[in-house]
């Protein structure tokens, strides 16, 4: 548990297996990947918190979140939305599970779908859709989009709207498409479609992908990462204070015993 969020996915392979099984059985659900930016936004967004409270699967996305979870005894590794698309498409292609793509720009969406179809010839793409600018994640338009996703026959829907819009839409859409698993993937299609470049593997492994992204897009990401750093500092202070308060009664009890 990180703040109030339950992380229940330890490895990418486990998540791919679970989503594939849920898609085959028509269980449906939502998949979120928790990072520091989400934790910042969760503090002041009730709809975002409500979506996370109902999430089927939540993984740790980012080295800080992994470290926070491990300090609580969790045995997990980083599982990002960007890293989920290809393994899930591979599993869906093998099992002939229809997939849907929802989000990003029309050009990027068309390019990324073409790339994935080329990489996975057996992939069944039920449909793909880029919502208009200003799309609301709930309401009449969102319901209509969810109903189109359900009508397409898809069992997995990749949602690329950015947080918190994609998570709020996924939670809303599952009501109108109950047999679909909505997987929130952030900028994954931008990477696949070539609109953005992913950090080198060495930086990813070192937990420094954020540096790469900040250098390439400082205007958009500068404030986000500053708020994330501030959140992490506050979290660490609270955690340290909690540990000290937990130890203090034990130390007091020990001193009293010595005096006796």
C-alpha positions in Angstrom: 0.0 0.0 0.0 1.5 3.3 -1.1 -0.5 6.1 0.6 -4.0 4.7 -0.1 -3.1 2.8 -3.3 -2.8 -0.9 -3.4 -0.2 -2.3 -5.7 -1.0 -5.9 -6.5 1.2 -6.7 -9.5 4.8 -7.8 -8.9 6.0 -8.8 -12.4 5.1 -8.0 -16.0 4.7 -11.6 -17.0 2.1 -12.1 -14.2 0.1 -9.1 -15.5 0.2 -10.3 -19.1 -1.0 -13.7 -18.0 -3.8 -12.2 -15.8 -5.0 -9.8 -18.5 -5.0 -12.5 -21.2 -7.0 -14.9 -18.9 -9.5 -12.1 -18.1 -9.9 -11.3 -21.8 -10.5 -14.9 -22.7 -13.1 -15.4 -19.9 -14.8 -12.0 -20.4 -14.1 -10.8 -16.9 -13.0 -7.3 -17.9 -11.4 -4.7 -15.6 -8.8 -2.0 -15.6 -5.0 -1.9 -15.5 -3.2 1.2 -14.0 0.5 1.8 -13.7 1.2 3.9 -10.6 3.9 6.6 -10.8 4.9 9.7 -8.8 2.9 12.0 -11.1 -0.2 9.9 -10.3 0.4 10.1 -6.6 0.6 13.9 -6.9 -2.6 14.2 -8.8 -4.4 11.7 -6.6 -4.2 14.1 -3.7 -6.5 16.6 -5.3 -8.6 14.6 -7.8 -11.6 12.7 -6.3 -12.5 11.1 -9.6 -8.9 9.9 -10.1 -8.9 8.4 -6.5 -12.3 6.7 -7.2 -10.9 5.1 -10.4 -7.8 3.8 -8.5 -10.0 2.5 -5.7 -11.8 0.3 -8.2 -8.8 -0.7 -10.3 -8.4 -4.4 -11.0 -4.6 -4.4 -11.4 -2.1 -1.8 -10.3 1.7 -2.0 -11.0 4.6 0.1 -9.8 5.7 2.4 -12.7 9.0 4.2 -11.9 12.0 3.5 -9.7 10.8 5.7 -6.8 7.4 3.9 -6.5 9.2 0.5 -6.7 11.6 1.7 -3.8 8.6 2.9 -1.8 6.8 -0.4 -2.1 10.0 -2.5 -1.4 10.5 -0.6 1.9 7.2 -2.0 2.9 8.3 -5.5 2.1 6.7 -5.9 -1.3 8.5 -8.1 -3.8 8.0 -6.4 -7.1 9.7 -4.8 -10.2 8.9 -1.9 -12.4 6.0 -2.5 -14.8 5.2 0.4 -17.1 2.4 1.1 -19.5 5.0 1.7 -22.3 6.4 -1.8 -21.7 3.0 -3.5 -21.6 1.8 -3.0 -25.2 4.0 -5.3 -27.1 3.9 -8.3 -24.7 0.1 -8.0 -24.4 -0.2 -7.7 -28.2 1.9 -10.8 -28.6 -0.2 -12.7 -26.1 -3.4 -11.5 -27.7 -2.2 -12.4 -31.2 -1.4 -16.0 -30.0 -4.8 -16.4 -28.4 -6.6 -14.5 -31.2 -8.0 -12.0 -28.7 -9.4 -8.9 -30.4 -7.8 -5.6 -29.2 -8.9 -1.9 -29.5 -6.7 1.2 -29.3 -8.2 4.4 -28.0 -6.3 7.7 -27.7 -3.4 9.8 -28.9 -3.5 11.8 -32.2 -5.1 10.3 -35.4 -1.7 10.2 -37.2 0.2 8.6 -34.3 -2.6 6.1 -33.7 -2.7 5.0 -37.3 1.1 4.7 -37.5 1.4 2.7 -34.2 -1.4 0.3 -35.1 0.3 -0.3 -38.5 3.6 -1.0 -36.7 2.0 -3.4 -34.3 0.1 -5.2 -37.1 3.4 -5.6 -38.9 5.2 -7.0 -35.8 2.3 -9.3 -34.9 0.6 -10.5 -38.1 -1.9 -12.6 -36.2 -3.0 -9.6 -34.1 -6.8 -9.0 -34.4 -7.4 -5.2 -34.3 -11.1 -4.8 -33.7 -10.9 -1.1 -34.2 -9.0 2.1 -33.1 -10.2 5.6 -32.4 -8.7 8.9 -31.6 -11.1 11.0 -29.6 -11.6 14.7 -30.4 -9.7 17.4 -28.5 -11.4 18.2 -25.2 -12.9 14.7 -24.9 -14.4 14.2 -21.5 -13.6 10.9 -19.7 -17.2 10.6 -18.5 -20.6 11.7 -19.9 -22.5 11.2 -23.1 -19.4 11.1 -25.4 -17.5 8.8 -23.1 -20.4 6.4 -22.9 -20.8 6.4 -26.7 -17.1 5.7 -27.1 -17.3 2.8 -24.5 -20.3 1.4 -26.4 -18.4 1.5 -29.7 -15.5 -0.3 -28.0 -17.9 -3.0 -26.7 -19.6 -3.3 -30.1 -16.2 -3.8 -31.9 -15.8 -7.2 -30.1 -12.6 -6.2 -28.5 -11.6 -7.9 -25.2 -8.6 -5.7 -24.5 -8.6 -1.9 -25.0 -5.4 0.1 -24.8 -6.2 3.6 -23.5 -3.7 6.4 -24.3 -5.1 9.6 -23.0 -2.6 10.5 -20.3 -3.3 10.6 -16.6 -5.8 11.2 -15.0 -8.1 11.2 -18.1 -7.3 7.7 -19.2 -7.8 6.1 -15.8 -11.1 8.0 -15.2 -12.3 7.0 -18.7 -11.3 3.3 -18.2 -13.3 3.1 -14.9 -16.3 4.8 -16.5 -16.1 2.8 -19.7 -16.1 -0.6 -17.9 -19.7 0.0 -16.9 -20.7 0.1 -20.6 -18.2 -2.5 -21.8 -18.1 -5.0 -18.9 -16.3 -7.7 -20.8 -13.4 -5.5 -21.9 -10.1 -5.0 -19.9 -9.0 -1.4 -20.3 -5.2 -1.1 -20.1 -3.9 2.5 -19.5 -0.6 3.0 -21.3 0.2 6.7 -21.3 2.6 7.7 -24.0 3.2 4.1 -25.2 1.7 4.7 -28.7 3.8 7.8 -29.1 6.9 5.7 -28.6 5.7 2.9 -30.9 4.5 5.4 -33.6 7.8 7.3 -33.5 6.4 10.6 -32.2 8.6 10.4 -29.1 11.9 8.6 -28.5 12.2 6.2 -25.5 15.2 6.6 -23.2 18.1 4.2 -23.8 17.8 0.9 -21.9 20.7 1.7 -19.7 18.9 4.8 -18.4 15.7 2.8 -17.9 17.5 0.1 -15.9 19.2 2.8 -13.7 15.8 4.4 -13.0 16.8 7.6 -14.9 14.3 7.6 -17.7 12.8 10.7 -16.3 16.1 12.6 -17.0 15.9 11.7 -20.7 12.2 12.8 -20.9 12.9 16.0 -19.0 15.8 16.9 -21.3 13.7 16.3 -24.4 10.6 18.1 -23.1 11.5 20.5 -20.3 8.6 22.9 -20.8 5.9 20.3 -20.4 7.6 18.1 -17.8 9.6 20.6 -15.7 6.7 21.4 -13.3 5.5 17.8 -13.2 8.8 16.5 -12.1 9.3 19.3 -9.6 5.9 18.5 -8.0 6.8 14.8 -8.0 10.1 15.5 -6.3 8.3 17.6 -3.6 5.8 14.8 -3.1 8.6 12.2 -2.7 10.4 14.4 -0.1 7.1 14.8 1.9 6.4 11.0 1.7 9.9 10.1 2.9 9.6 12.5 5.8 6.2 11.0 6.8 7.6 7.5 6.5 10.7 8.4 8.7 8.5 10.1 11.3 6.3 7.0 11.4 9.2 4.7 12.0 10.6 6.9 14.7 7.2 7.1 16.5 6.9 3.3 16.3 10.4 2.9 17.8 9.9 5.4 20.6 7.5 3.4 22.8 9.8 0.4 22.6 12.8 2.5 23.7 10.8 4.0 26.5 9.7 0.6 27.7 13.3 -0.7 27.6 14.5 2.3 29.7 11.8 1.7 32.3 12.8 -1.9 32.6 16.4 -1.0 33.1 15.5 1.3 36.0 13.6 -1.4 37.7 
